[in-house]
Amino acid sequence: MKKLLFTPGPLTTSRTVKEAALEDMGSRDEAFISTIRFIRDELLQLGHVSKETGYETVIMQGSGTFGVESVISSAVGANDHLLILCNGAYGERIVKMAVVHRLQHEVLRFEEDTITDPAAVQQYLAAHPHITHVACIHSETTTGLFNPIQEIGTICAASGKTFIVDAMSSFGGVDINIPACHIQFLVSSSNKCIEGIPGFAFIIAQRDALEKTKGQARSLSLDLYEQWHGLEASGQFRFTPPTLSMMAFRQALMELREEGGIPAREKRYRTNKSVLDSGMAALGFKQYLRPEIQGHIITSFLYPDDPGFHFETFYRSLSDRNFVIYPGKLSKTNAFRIGNIGQIFPEDVKALVQAIGEIMQTEKAIS
Ligand SMILES: *Cc1c(COP(=O)(O)O)cnc(C)c1O
């Protein structure tokens, strides 16, 4: 029996998405070139933008981090100053990128169990007018909270800052209106809420901001401008493209359409989340975050008080029953995570909760 992944990615995908990756595909074949075109256009639509309104999609080989690093290392010029808003491991990852690429940067940190406070961002920007770029995580997968990107984007726009958003684990599962959030660079990847297989990241960028990145990259392969320029000039990639992953992604985009687009997918994920919440609460599990700031993508559950609880045993027992959950990533608290995204339906979540209940019963009996 197939395993169901209750993780933040890679996710459970449909059989038809995987089947779309079965045929070998030449990178210069017309069928592939038109697939690139379809994917780039469809992603713009999902973000409520278009070429006509001044936006572009750039596809970058690699995992999601490669896409974020491409933007961070290309968009922040030698005289620019990046402010990184941090309340979890993914924000800290951007800090590491800034260090590696020796960017002028500053970090505004918030506790892991609180959202990024727009008023604090506004104050910080007012006190540090040299800041040119602001980077923020939308769905902080470390905990599962949603940062208020629309409020932060509005503040950035008012003072002319370039706004970079890592929407890796939310784009496709949350309706994000890129212009309304004043985002210049949004990054996500093939294997999150669009429900494709791993292989690439994508960047939806405002063309003006993208054009300014010319000549600024600190890396050849992650050069955002040259990657875009290559796609525009020849319709092709500079280096070997993730052909099969893109064929699968094309199918995933069509299945997203069939499901009813992002609003329908968001609704399914929200239903998954509410089934999970009520089921886990009934088993006595407590969540790490206050419900007001918790998103519907992934949830952090605290280890039960029971001294007989061992995460590794718990994980293995669930995996033996074909349910794959995720360890925690909190800096100070023991927790595990359960994702609601991917080809996961409310009945799957019910089955997971039932399995967790059974495992807790037998573990109690043993300890
Ligand atoms: C998944 C994820 C990433 C990218 O991780 P990769 O392992 O490089 O694909 C980046 N940011 C967030 C918020 C994520 O959830």
The ligand as an SDF file (V2000), in Angstrom:
LIG
                    3D

 15 15  0  0  0  0  0  0  0  0999 V2000
    9.7840   23.8670    1.9460 C   0  0  0  0  0  0  0  0  0  0  0  0
   10.1820   25.2420    2.2610 C   0  0  0  0  0  0  0  0  0  0  0  0
   11.3270   25.8350    1.6930 C   0  0  0  0  0  0  0  0  0  0  0  0
   12.2240   25.1370    0.7030 C   0  0  0  0  0  0  0  0  0  0  0  0
   12.7570   23.9830    1.1380 O   0  0  0  0  0  0  0  0  0  0  0  0
   13.5190   23.0000    0.1400 P   0  0  0  0  0  0  0  0  0  0  0  0
   13.8620   21.8490    1.0170 O   0  0  0  0  0  0  0  0  0  0  0  0
   14.6870   23.7050   -0.3880 O   0  0  0  0  0  0  0  0  0  0  0  0
   12.5450   22.6630   -0.9480 O   0  0  0  0  0  0  0  0  0  0  0  0
   11.5880   27.1610    1.9500 C   0  0  0  0  0  0  0  0  0  0  0  0
   10.7900   27.8800    2.7520 N   0  0  0  0  0  0  0  0  0  0  0  0
    9.6940   27.3650    3.3230 C   0  0  0  0  0  0  0  0  0  0  0  0
    8.8450   28.2440    4.1730 C   0  0  0  0  0  0  0  0  0  0  0  0
    9.3630   26.0240    3.1120 C   0  0  0  0  0  0  0  0  0  0  0  0
    8.2630   25.5120    3.6730 O   0  0  0  0  0  0  0  0  0  0  0  0
  1  2  1  0
  2  3  1  0
  2 14  2  0
  3  4  1  0
  3 10  2  0
  4  5  1  0
  5  6  1  0
  6  7  2  0
  6  8  1  0
  6  9  1  0
 10 11  1  0
 11 12  2  0
 12 13  1  0
 12 14  1  0
 14 15  1  0
M  END
$$$$
